[in-house]
Amino acid sequence: MGLAFDAIELVVYPVAMGLSKSGMERYHVTGEIFYLFGTKYDIPENKLNTAMIYLSITCVEKDYINNKERKF
């Protein structure tokens, strides 16, 4: 049974955060996510899933920038 579309972000976000912090470019982060989760969670590489993964990466990038700029 495949991973539900609305659950992809919950699975992808923490990994995308780690990969983004390591300095990987968006293209490589997307490819690595499909490599790590594509078979394990049955995520087919189609336009909807790619868009959901890019959305997760976008959220990661925004959160990362906001956290870097936030002064405590």
C-alpha positions in Angstrom: 0.0 0.0 0.0 1.4 3.4 -1.0 1.9 6.4 1.1 -1.1 8.8 1.1 -0.4 12.1 -0.7 -1.2 14.2 2.4 1.3 12.2 4.4 4.2 12.7 2.2 5.2 16.0 3.8 5.2 14.4 7.3 7.7 11.8 6.1 9.8 14.1 3.9 10.1 17.3 5.9 12.6 16.0 8.6 14.8 14.4 5.9 14.6 17.5 3.7 15.7 19.6 6.6 18.7 17.5 7.3 19.7 17.4 3.7 19.2 21.1 3.2 21.3 21.9 6.3 24.1 19.8 4.8 24.2 22.2 1.9 22.7 19.9 -0.8 21.0 21.7 -3.7 17.3 21.4 -4.2 17.7 19.0 -7.2 19.9 16.6 -5.2 17.6 16.8 -2.2 14.6 15.8 -4.3 16.6 12.9 -5.9 17.8 11.7 -2.5 14.3 11.8 -1.1 13.0 9.6 -4.0 16.0 7.3 -3.5 15.4 7.0 0.2 11.6 6.8 0.3 10.5 5.9 -3.2 10.6 2.1 -2.7 10.1 2.0 1.1 6.9 4.0 1.0 5.9 3.3 -2.6 6.1 7.0 -3.7 5.9 6.9 -7.5 7.9 9.7 -9.2 4.9 11.5 -10.8 4.1 15.2 -11.0 1.9 15.3 -7.9 4.4 13.6 -5.7 7.2 15.7 -7.1 5.2 18.8 -6.4 4.5 17.7 -2.8 8.2 17.0 -2.2 9.1 20.4 -3.7 6.5 22.0 -1.4 8.1 20.3 1.6 11.6 21.4 0.5 10.3 25.0 0.1 8.9 24.9 3.6 12.2 23.6 4.9 14.1 26.4 3.1 11.8 29.1 4.5 12.0 27.7 8.0 15.7 27.4 7.8 16.1 31.0 6.7 13.6 32.3 9.3 15.4 30.4 12.1 18.8 31.8 10.9 17.5 35.4 10.9 15.6 35.1 14.2 17.6 36.6 17.1 16.9 35.4 20.6 
